[in-house]
């Protein structure tokens, strides 16, 4: 076995101690069991996106939506028209 040292919040320490006592096992054994269960299912956990692919997916989806939702033919964006009421209050 390999020895590991970790820091956990006090509330988790108390919960771990209580559960280990209730189950009649050591805290170490309870941690080993929990880790084994976690590692069994870890293959299904998606890693956080760190490569910018989230932005790329967002842009791709926005382009997809824009192809389906077209503005009327001849429409031209006019900021003053769009924000006229807002600008009038300024």
The 8 nearest C-alpha neighbors of each residue, nearest first, counted from 0:
[[1, 2, 3, 31, 27, 28, 4, 30],
 [0, 2, 3, 4, 31, 27, 5, 28],
 [1, 3, 0, 4, 5, 27, 31, 30],
 [4, 2, 1, 5, 0, 6, 27, 31],
 [3, 5, 2, 6, 7, 1, 27, 30],
 [6, 4, 7, 3, 8, 2, 12, 30],
 [5, 7, 8, 4, 9, 12, 11, 3],
 [8, 6, 11, 9, 5, 12, 10, 4],
 [9, 7, 11, 10, 12, 6, 13, 14],
 [8, 10, 12, 11, 13, 7, 14, 6],
 [9, 11, 13, 12, 8, 14, 7, 15],
 [12, 10, 14, 8, 13, 9, 15, 7],
 [13, 11, 9, 15, 10, 14, 16, 8],
 [12, 14, 16, 10, 15, 11, 17, 9],
 [15, 13, 11, 17, 16, 12, 18, 10],
 [16, 14, 12, 18, 13, 17, 11, 19],
 [15, 17, 13, 19, 14, 18, 12, 20],
 [18, 16, 14, 20, 15, 19, 13, 21],
 [17, 19, 21, 15, 20, 16, 14, 22],
 [18, 20, 24, 22, 16, 26, 21, 17],
 [21, 19, 23, 17, 18, 22, 16, 24],
 [20, 22, 18, 19, 23, 17, 24, 16],
 [23, 21, 19, 20, 24, 18, 17, 25],
 [22, 24, 20, 21, 19, 25, 18, 26],
 [25, 23, 19, 22, 28, 20, 26, 29],
 [24, 26, 28, 27, 19, 29, 23, 20],
 [25, 27, 29, 19, 28, 30, 16, 15],
 [26, 28, 30, 25, 29, 31, 24, 32],
 [29, 27, 31, 25, 30, 26, 32, 24],
 [28, 30, 26, 32, 27, 31, 33, 25],
 [29, 31, 33, 27, 28, 32, 34, 26],
 [32, 30, 28, 34, 29, 33, 35, 27],
 [33, 31, 35, 29, 30, 34, 28, 36],
 [34, 32, 30, 36, 35, 31, 37, 29],
 [33, 35, 37, 31, 36, 32, 30, 38],
 [34, 36, 32, 38, 37, 33, 31, 39],
 [37, 35, 39, 33, 34, 38, 32, 40],
 [36, 38, 34, 39, 40, 35, 41, 33],
 [39, 37, 41, 35, 40, 36, 34, 42],
 [38, 40, 36, 37, 41, 35, 42, 34],
 [39, 41, 38, 37, 42, 43, 36, 44],
 [42, 40, 38, 43, 44, 39, 37, 45],
 [43, 41, 40, 44, 39, 38, 45, 37],
 [42, 44, 41, 40, 45, 39, 46, 38],
 [45, 43, 41, 42, 46, 40, 47, 38],
 [44, 46, 43, 47, 42, 48, 41, 40],
 [47, 45, 44, 48, 49, 43, 42, 41],
 [48, 46, 49, 45, 50, 44, 53, 52],
 [49, 47, 50, 46, 53, 52, 51, 45],
 [48, 50, 51, 47, 52, 53, 46, 54],
 [49, 51, 52, 48, 53, 54, 47, 55],
 [52, 50, 53, 54, 49, 55, 48, 56],
 [51, 53, 55, 54, 50, 56, 48, 49],
 [54, 52, 56, 51, 55, 57, 48, 50],
 [53, 55, 57, 52, 56, 51, 58, 59],
 [54, 56, 52, 58, 53, 57, 59, 51],
 [55, 57, 59, 53, 54, 58, 52, 60],
 [58, 56, 54, 60, 55, 59, 61, 53],
 [57, 59, 61, 55, 60, 56, 62, 54],
 [58, 60, 56, 62, 61, 57, 55, 63],
 [59, 61, 63, 57, 62, 58, 56, 64],
 [62, 60, 58, 64, 63, 59, 65, 57],
 [63, 61, 65, 59, 60, 64, 58, 66],
 [64, 62, 60, 61, 66, 65, 59, 67],
 [65, 63, 61, 67, 66, 62, 60, 68],
 [64, 66, 62, 68, 67, 63, 61, 69],
 [67, 65, 64, 63, 68, 62, 69, 61],
 [66, 68, 64, 65, 69, 63, 62, 70],
 [69, 67, 65, 66, 64, 70, 63, 71],
 [68, 70, 67, 65, 71, 66, 72, 64],
 [69, 71, 72, 74, 68, 73, 75, 65],
 [72, 70, 74, 73, 69, 75, 68, 76],
 [73, 71, 74, 70, 69, 75, 76, 68],
 [72, 74, 71, 75, 70, 76, 69, 77],
 [75, 73, 72, 71, 70, 76, 77, 69],
 [76, 74, 77, 73, 72, 70, 71, 78],
 [75, 77, 78, 74, 81, 80, 79, 73],
 [78, 76, 80, 79, 81, 75, 82, 74],
 [77, 79, 81, 80, 82, 76, 83, 75],
 [80, 78, 83, 82, 81, 77, 86, 84],
 [81, 79, 83, 77, 78, 82, 84, 76],
 [80, 82, 78, 79, 83, 77, 76, 84],
 [81, 83, 79, 85, 80, 84, 78, 86],
 [84, 82, 80, 79, 86, 85, 81, 87],
 [83, 85, 87, 86, 82, 88, 81, 80],
 [84, 86, 82, 83, 87, 88, 89, 81],
 [85, 87, 83, 89, 88, 84, 82, 79],
 [88, 86, 84, 85, 89, 83, 82, 79],
 [87, 89, 86, 85, 84, 83, 82, 79],
 [88, 86, 87, 85, 84, 83, 82, 79]]
